Amino acid sequence: MSAAEATRLDHGDDAGGLETLKQGLRVSPELGRGWGITGLLALTMTAGRIVVPIAVQQTIDKGLSGPGGPDMSFVAWMCLLCVGAVLITGVASYLTTVRLAKNSERGLATMRIKAFRHVHDLPVLTQSTERRGALVSRVTSDVDTVSQFLQFGGFIFLVSIGQMLLATVVMFFYSWQLALVVLICFLPLFASLKYLQRKMSAAYGVVRAKVGEMLSAIAEPVVGAQVVRAYAIERRTQARIDASIEDYRRTATRAQAITGITFSIGGLAAGLANAGVLTAGVLLGVDGKATLGEILAFMFLVALFSDPVQIATQVLTDAQSAFAGWRRVLGVIATPADVVDPGEDGVTQARGPVTVEFADVNFAYPDGDLVLRDVDVRLEPHRRVAVVGETGSGKTTFAKLLTRLMDPTSGAVLLDGVNAREISFSSLRERVVMVPQDGYLFDSSLAENVRFGRPEVTDAQLLDAFADLGLTDWLESLPDGLESPVGQRGESLSAGERQLVALVRANIADPDLLVLDEATSAVDPGTEVRVNAALERLMAGRTSVTIAHRLSTAEAADEVLDLRRWPRCRARSACRTRPGRRHLHRPSHQLDSPTLRSLNQSWTGLTGRGRKGAPGPSTCRARPAGPIRRSAADQVALRALFA
């Protein structure tokens, strides 16, 4: 399997109906429990329906047309038998429906939980490339489709199969000649069923995919309504939605057309069977080989046989739609996670100052060139490191590797000498916390968002966390304080205020290593002052790594890691290296660049690693007390990074 295939969501298109059923039962074993009792109830219900035709035949042939004349007592007993059969059928039908509903909901609840849980384990690239509406539809509408089929289609399927089998047995008991007439009439439907099933399976697989695309097309403009209005692209947006809806309509119509063919063949076969039985029955009756009661009972039996066949065409349609959705849900669960939690077998690290090391790390995205190459960096405890570089140089990739949102293609990321792959997620997430550029907030209160990672935290501790970052006055300015609603995605707050909440949330988490994606890049100057003050307090006493988009952020750092996207996607690191590994990765055509000489020779806070044997400058100095003082050459080199 290629790297691209490993991050592509599994659609389960290759799985047949039986294989899908097996996979579904493995994922949701509750679906297979209690089928013996459910089947027995369904058989009882079916037997109750078969009693009526037999009672009709006995009533006519023995109760009304017997040798001694009408026997009303016998007729009364037959009527009571029919009433009892109807009552038993009703009770069995109720119990069967309830059991199917309970089992299916239990099983599908398990599948929903596993699917939703696995969504968070999917590769970051899979989550980024898969359209949100399509991904959500797999674990919502597709599961609902399966639920409806299992509860109603499953009930009809059980009853129909049992009814057809019993009706066939009784028909052969009464007259094998008439039974053959019925089977011959339905032979074309049975012969074409496999072909039609394949066509419907393919058609409804496309329908379920179009549902996801339609939901995505509708959801995106709803979330981005402000952008749509701001650029006056309502018509173009509506055209996209209309096109998506039209695509869904066409695919659904094609699928229904196949269903119509199946249903029509079933109706035609049922009509021919009734006509054939009536004609053949009359001929047999004339020859004395069939009584009036037997012919009438046979007509009832033909209805009991043909109705399930016609209903089965609709059930088959629902089944294809349900199995297509089922395959899509199972595809989510079957998609392998690229970052796996070692769980109980993983290392649990003690809290405290943390040393981070990138040991010969290389990383490439699927089917792409290396974004980071030969990165060999050591970050000492309590240091503030700024990661700089132009767009595409690998800054965000570096941060994701550091927080183990992704694993390197080769090499290792070490925390206190332990490979991050070997550290349990519970321990890793306690020690390493990332604050993204746009801190996501959930539609709840401010308090619930801040204590999101630690729900056991009290309100008093929350107030202390705000005070630690100097944000008590801002909190008191909110109308409801900690209980202030933040709205969907935090839209009740400004971008800067959302970032403040994200910083307090990180403070509550109390990590040993803090990774920041330029927390001040999207805030106004007034809020930036408050955010910077909060950041200064948050980073105090911690190892911190900041993705720097601004010169001021790099200037405030102890050390700077420069990632340059040179030809062949080579990476340059400008920070403390491992002992004996002081090398600088420099393309030959850039060696005489004045700016590069300044970066490599004049700036005393800059070190790196590259090709083996290439000399590098000195290691980073410790952070002095007070403002960092750099020489004029250092300042020129630093500003050159942001030129």
JOJOMO-V387632 format. One record per backbone hydrogen bond with DSSP energy under -1.0 kcal/mol. CO is the residue of the C=O (numbers start at 1). NH is the residue of the N-H. Records with the same first field share a line. If there is no record, write none. Layout:
CO=NH, NH
//
This chain:
2=6
3=7
12=15
16=20
17=21
18=22
19=23
20=24
21=25
22=26
23=27
24=28
28=31
29=32
30=33
34=38
35=39
36=40
37=41
38=42
39=43
40=44
41=45
42=46
43=47
44=48
45=49
46=50
47=51
50=54
51=55
52=56
53=57
54=58
55=59
56=60
57=61
58=62, 63
59=64
60=65
63=71
66=69
71=75
72=76
73=77
74=78
75=79
76=80
77=81
78=82
79=83
80=84
81=85
82=86
83=87
84=88
85=89
86=90
87=91
88=92
89=93
90=94
91=95
92=96
93=97
94=98
95=99
96=100
97=101
98=102
99=103
100=104
101=105
102=106
103=107
104=108
105=109
106=110
107=111
108=112
109=113
110=114
111=115
112=116
113=117
114=118
115=119
118=121
123=127
124=128
125=129
126=130
131=135
132=136
133=137
134=138
137=142
140=144
141=145
142=146
143=147
144=148
145=149
146=150
147=151
148=152
149=154
152=156
153=157
154=158
155=159
156=160
157=161
158=162
159=163
160=164
161=165
162=166
163=167
164=168
165=169
166=170
167=171
168=172
169=173
170=174
171=175
175=179
176=180
177=181
178=182
179=183
180=184
181=185
182=186
186=190
187=191
188=192
192=196
193=197
194=198
195=199
196=200
197=201
198=202
199=203
200=204
201=205
202=206
203=207
204=208
205=209
206=210
207=211
208=212
209=213
210=214
211=215
212=216
213=217
214=218
215=219
216=220
218=222
219=223
220=224
222=225
224=228
225=229
226=230
227=231
228=233
229=232
233=237
234=238
235=239
236=240
237=241
238=242
239=243
240=244
241=245
242=246
243=247
244=248
245=249
246=250
247=251
248=252
249=253
250=254
251=255
252=256
253=257
254=258
255=259
256=260
257=261
258=262
259=263
260=264
261=265
262=266
263=267
264=268
265=269
266=270
267=271
268=272
269=273
270=274
271=275
272=276
273=277
274=278
275=279
276=280
277=281
278=282
279=283
280=284
281=285
282=286
283=287
284=289
285=288
291=295
292=296
293=297
294=298
295=299
296=300
297=301
298=302
299=303
300=304
301=305
302=306
303=307
305=309
306=310
307=311
308=312
311=315
312=316
313=317
314=318
315=319
316=320
317=321
318=322
319=323
320=324
321=325
322=326
323=327
324=328
325=329
326=330
327=331
328=332
329=333
330=334
331=335
342=345
343=346
347=424
355=416
356=379
357=414
358=377
359=412
361=375
362=409, 410
363=371, 372
365=368
372=363
375=361
377=358
379=356
380=383
383=544
384=558, 559
385=546
386=561
387=548
388=563
390=393
394=398
395=399
396=400
397=401
398=402
399=403
400=405, 406
410=362
412=359
413=420
414=357
415=418
418=415
419=422
420=423
422=347
424=428
425=429
427=431
428=432
431=512, 513
433=515
435=517
442=444
444=486
445=449
446=450
447=451
454=457
458=462
459=463
460=464
461=465
462=466
463=467
464=468
465=469
466=471
467=470
471=475
472=476
473=477
475=478
480=483
481=484
482=447
484=446
486=492
487=490
488=491
490=493
494=498
495=499
496=500
497=501
498=502
499=503
500=504
501=505
502=506
503=507
504=508
505=509
506=510
512=543
513=433
514=545
515=435
516=547
518=521
524=528
525=529
526=530
527=531
528=532
529=533
530=534
531=535
532=536
533=537
534=538
535=539
539=542
543=514
544=385
545=516
546=387
550=554
551=555
552=556
554=557
559=386
561=388
564=566
566=569
570=566
576=378
578=581
581=583
587=590
588=591
590=593
593=597
594=598
595=599
596=600
597=601
598=602, 603
603=606
608=583
611=614
631=635
632=636
633=637
634=638
635=639
636=640
639=642
//
